[in-house]
Amino acid sequence: MRTPERRKAVSIGRPQASLRIDELGLTLAEAKTLLSGLQARITDVQIRDITQHSNPAPAAIDCGN
């Protein structure tokens, strides 16, 4: 079993001094940014895993030509 990796996928910055109770949670734009970053990272890891664990392409077949 592979050891889990930790990487920063996305960062959402807000000025902390201005946070109010009605500003807690994510805005729709922030949620979309977060989801997009996560999807890109997951896709990268899946592609890496598939290419590392797949069989190499078979050698060309010599047809005697």
C-alpha positions in Angstrom: 0.0 0.0 0.0 1.3 3.4 -1.0 2.0 6.1 1.6 -0.4 9.0 1.3 1.0 12.2 -0.1 0.3 15.6 1.2 0.4 18.5 -1.2 -1.2 21.9 -1.3 -3.9 21.6 -4.0 -5.4 25.1 -3.8 -5.2 28.1 -1.6 -8.0 30.5 -0.9 -7.0 33.7 0.8 -9.1 36.2 2.7 -8.1 39.0 4.9 -8.7 37.7 8.4 -9.3 41.0 10.0 -12.5 41.4 8.0 -14.1 38.0 8.7 -17.5 38.2 10.2 -19.9 35.4 11.1 -21.9 35.9 7.9 -18.7 35.4 5.9 -17.9 31.9 7.2 -17.9 29.1 4.7 -17.0 29.2 1.0 -18.5 31.4 -1.6 -19.6 29.7 -4.8 -16.5 31.0 -6.6 -14.2 29.7 -3.9 -15.9 26.3 -3.9 -15.5 26.1 -7.7 -11.8 27.0 -7.4 -11.3 24.4 -4.7 -13.1 21.7 -6.7 -11.1 22.5 -9.8 -7.8 22.3 -8.0 -8.7 19.0 -6.3 -9.9 17.5 -9.6 -6.7 18.5 -11.4 -4.5 17.0 -8.6 -6.5 13.8 -8.4 -6.2 13.4 -12.2 -2.5 14.0 -12.1 -2.0 11.3 -9.5 -4.2 8.8 -11.3 -2.3 9.4 -14.6 1.0 9.0 -12.8 -0.2 5.8 -11.1 -1.5 4.3 -14.3 1.7 5.1 -16.3 3.9 3.7 -13.5 2.0 0.4 -13.1 1.0 -0.3 -16.7 2.8 -2.7 -18.9 5.1 -1.1 -21.5 4.0 -1.2 -25.1 4.8 -4.5 -26.8 7.8 -4.4 -29.0 7.2 -4.0 -32.7 6.6 -7.3 -34.5 9.1 -8.1 -37.2 7.2 -9.3 -40.2 10.3 -10.1 -42.1 10.2 -7.0 -44.3 
